[in-house]
Amino acid sequence: MMCGNLPPNPPMTYCVLFGLVLMANTSMAETSQGRLEAQTLDQALYGLKERNTHRIPYQESRLIPSLKAPMQTRGVLEFLPPDTLIKRVEAPIPTTYLLSSTEIRLTDDTTGETRSLKPDAIPELAYIGSSLVSLLVGDKVALLSRWHVTLGGTTRLWEMNLIPVEKDLSGLRRVRIEGQEGDLKKLHIEAIDGSISNLTLETP
């Protein structure tokens, strides 16, 4: 599937696309053996909210079972408060993906063709979208209602793992976030359909 195509029934890989917007910086205390402590999660969510990094360039490699080679894309990820997530693909095919609490919009930026859907048309995408918004705005109650969260590493090199509470509904196996001190560096997203997305974020 090429990013510029707008199929009538977007597949699970669109869910993976919006898994990319876990993109802010965090500041967290050291943890031991990856155990999650309430205060540590509070600090992490506070850092996500206060850092206010809402526009980050990225490079992505996606493995899709039906394709022989990984798909390489680059572009910019954006979060527009209070509830809008945007992925702007700059290459190879300029495309914009928008997800809010009321709409899913897919736009081919070359032709101007746009397709709009209600969030409940793709329940798994609505699931991850609302979960990512919860993370970015620091809503711990909403986050933990949808994800099992573990933290590991130190303040210098850390890792956050998110396992969806409802895997079948979310369409995801897990999301792993890697960071160095206050910067988010890599995202690894695994979908139930076998798709895998690896992103490198160009944080300052």
C-alpha positions in Angstrom: 0.0 0.0 0.0 1.4 3.4 -1.0 0.8 6.3 1.4 -0.8 8.4 -1.4 -3.6 5.9 -2.1 -6.9 6.5 -0.4 -8.8 3.1 -0.3 -12.5 3.0 0.6 -11.8 0.8 3.6 -8.4 1.9 5.1 -6.5 -1.2 6.5 -5.0 -1.7 9.9 -1.8 -0.1 8.8 -3.5 3.4 9.2 -3.7 2.5 12.9 0.1 2.0 12.8 0.5 5.4 11.1 -1.0 7.2 14.0 0.9 5.3 16.5 3.7 7.5 15.3 2.5 10.6 17.1 3.8 9.5 20.5 6.3 12.2 19.8 6.9 14.5 22.8 9.9 14.7 25.1 9.8 13.3 28.7 11.5 13.7 32.0 11.3 10.8 34.3 13.0 9.4 37.4 15.1 6.2 37.3 13.2 3.0 37.7 14.3 -0.5 38.8 13.7 -3.6 36.7 11.1 -1.8 34.5 8.6 -1.6 37.4 6.0 1.1 37.1 5.6 3.4 40.1 2.7 5.9 40.2 4.9 8.9 40.9 7.2 8.0 38.1 4.3 7.8 35.6 3.1 11.1 36.9 6.5 12.7 36.2 6.6 11.2 32.7 3.1 12.5 31.9 3.9 15.9 33.4 7.0 16.1 31.1 5.0 15.1 28.0 2.5 17.9 28.8 4.9 20.6 29.8 7.5 20.1 27.2 4.9 21.1 24.6 6.8 19.6 21.6 4.0 19.4 19.0 5.9 19.3 15.7 8.8 16.8 15.0 10.4 15.7 11.8 10.6 11.9 11.4 12.0 9.1 9.3 10.1 5.8 9.2 10.6 2.2 8.0 7.5 0.1 7.8 7.4 -3.7 7.3 4.1 -4.9 5.9 3.6 -8.7 5.5 2.2 -8.4 1.9 5.3 -6.4 0.7 8.8 -7.8 0.1 10.7 -4.7 1.2 10.2 -2.1 3.9 8.5 1.1 3.0 10.6 4.2 3.7 8.9 7.5 4.4 9.8 10.9 5.9 7.8 13.8 7.1 6.5 15.7 10.1 4.4 14.6 13.0 2.1 17.1 14.7 -0.2 17.2 17.7 -2.8 20.1 17.8 -4.4 20.4 21.2 -6.8 19.5 22.4 -7.4 16.3 20.4 -6.0 16.4 16.8 -3.2 14.2 15.6 -1.6 14.8 12.1 1.0 12.9 10.1 2.3 14.8 7.1 4.2 12.5 4.7 6.6 14.5 2.6 8.2 11.6 0.6 7.8 9.5 -1.3 4.1 10.6 -1.8 2.9 13.8 -0.1 0.0 12.7 2.0 -1.7 14.1 5.1 -3.4 11.9 7.7 -5.6 13.7 10.3 -7.3 12.1 13.3 -9.5 14.0 15.8 -12.3 13.0 18.2 -14.9 13.7 15.5 -13.1 12.9 12.2 -10.6 10.8 10.3 -9.4 12.6 7.2 -7.0 11.2 4.5 -5.7 13.7 1.9 -3.5 13.1 -1.2 -1.5 16.4 -1.2 -0.6 16.0 -4.9 -4.1 15.7 -6.2 -6.0 17.3 -3.4 -8.3 14.2 -3.1 -9.7 14.0 0.4 -11.7 11.2 2.2 -13.4 11.8 5.5 -14.7 9.2 7.9 -16.3 9.1 11.3 -14.0 7.6 14.0 -16.3 4.7 14.6 -15.7 3.6 11.0 -12.3 2.4 12.1 -12.6 1.5 15.8 -9.0 0.5 16.2 -7.8 3.9 14.9 -10.1 5.7 17.2 -8.8 3.6 20.1 -5.2 4.5 19.5 -5.9 8.1 18.7 -7.8 8.8 21.9 -5.0 6.9 23.8 -2.2 9.0 22.3 -4.1 12.2 23.0 -4.4 11.0 26.7 -0.6 10.5 26.7 0.2 13.9 25.2 -2.2 15.9 27.4 -1.1 14.0 30.6 -4.3 12.2 31.3 -3.1 9.3 33.5 -6.6 7.9 34.2 -7.5 7.7 30.5 -4.1 6.3 29.6 -4.2 3.5 32.1 -7.7 2.6 31.2 -6.4 1.6 27.7 -2.8 0.6 28.2 -0.6 -1.6 30.5 2.4 0.7 31.0 6.0 -0.3 32.1 9.1 1.9 32.4 12.7 0.8 32.4 16.2 2.2 32.2 17.6 5.4 33.7 17.0 9.1 33.2 19.8 9.0 30.5 18.6 6.0 28.6 15.0 5.0 29.2 12.3 2.9 27.6 8.5 2.9 27.9 6.4 -0.1 26.9 2.7 0.2 26.2 0.5 -3.0 25.8 -3.1 -2.3 24.9 -5.7 -3.6 27.4 -8.0 -4.5 24.5 -5.7 -5.9 21.9 -8.4 -7.0 19.5 -10.0 -3.6 19.5 -6.8 -1.6 19.3 -5.3 -3.8 16.5 -1.9 -3.4 18.3 0.4 -5.8 20.1 2.6 -3.1 21.7 4.3 0.2 21.4 7.9 0.7 22.6 9.3 4.2 23.1 13.1 4.8 23.5 14.6 8.0 24.7 17.8 9.7 25.9 17.4 12.1 28.9 14.6 14.5 27.9 14.5 13.5 24.2 12.3 10.9 22.4 14.6 9.0 20.0 12.8 6.0 18.6 9.3 4.4 18.3 8.7 0.7 17.6 5.1 -0.2 16.9 3.8 -3.8 16.4 0.3 -4.4 15.0 -1.7 -7.6 15.2 -1.8 -7.9 11.4 2.0 -8.3 11.4 2.9 -4.8 10.4 5.9 -3.2 12.2 6.8 0.4 12.2 10.2 1.9 13.3 10.6 5.6 13.5 13.5 7.8 14.3 12.5 11.3 15.5 14.7 14.3 14.8 14.3 15.9 18.2 16.6 18.8 19.1 
